[in-house]
Amino acid sequence: IHEIPEQELVLSSKEIISGGYLSISGTGFPNNTPISRVLIGGVYMEVGPSRTDSYGGFTVRVLVPKDVPSGTQRVVVHTGSFATAENIKVK
């Protein structure tokens, strides 16, 4: 039986400072698919050309803009057909 694993995001930290870097790793995404968008608190992050690997995993590093609102925010990673989110605290 073939099973597709659940999508999961792993953040390099549970807290970040606006203007700092955050690494985001994911598993369970479609394989060989472009990462189309990464948002933190509704603010778009530049990730450059990024794709999932042949197993549906990826790692991207983003610079968190200073205009990301403080408090608990959602980190959302989008491919063309899937999106997964995780909470993070922004200082």
N, C-alpha and C positions, 0 to 999 in steps of 0.2 A: 504494500500500500504506500503510495506516495503522499507525503504530507508537506504542506507549505508551512514553515515556522511563522509564528506571530511576529509582527514587526516590533522592533525594540530600538529605542534610542538610549545611548549612554553618553552622558555629558561629562566633560573633564572636571567639572566642579558643580556643586549645588548652588553656589553663590558666585556672582560675577560683579565687576565694577564696570560701569559704562566707560568705554574707551579701552577696555582690556580685550584679551583674546579668549576664545572658547573653542575647544575641540569637541566635535560631535561625531560619534560613531553610530552606525545603524546596522541592523541585521534584519533579514526577513523581507527585504524589498525585492521587486522584480530584478532579475539579473540583467546586467549590461544595459542599464537604463540611466539616462541623464538625471541628475538632481536639478530640478527646475527652479526651486525657490527654497530659501531658508528665511524664516521670520522669527524675530524675538520681540514679543510685546507688540506685534503688528507692524514692526519696522523691518524692511527688507534688508538682508545681509548679502554682500557680494561673496560668492563662493568660487567664481571662475568656472572653467570647464571641469565638471565633476560627474563621475558616473559610478554606478554600483558595479561591483566585480561580478564574476561569473557565478558567485554564490549568493548574490543579493546584498552584499555588505559594502560599506563605505566608511570613510573618515574624511571630514572636512574641518578646516580651521577658519574661524571667522573673527573679524575685528568688530566688536560690539560698538555701534555708534553711540555718541554721547546723548543722542535724543531718545534713546530707549527709556521708557518710563521706569522709575524705581518701583520696588515692590515685587510681588510674585507675578511672573510673566510666563507665557507659554512659548516654548521653542517648538516651531513647526517646520518639518522637512517635507517638501513636496517632490514627487516625481510626476510624470505625465498623468498617472492614474491613481496614485496612492499618496496619502499624507499621514504622518504620525507626529504626535506631540508629547512633550514632557515639560514639567514645570521647573522654573529656575528662579532664584531670588536675585534681583538686580539692585545694586547699591548705587 
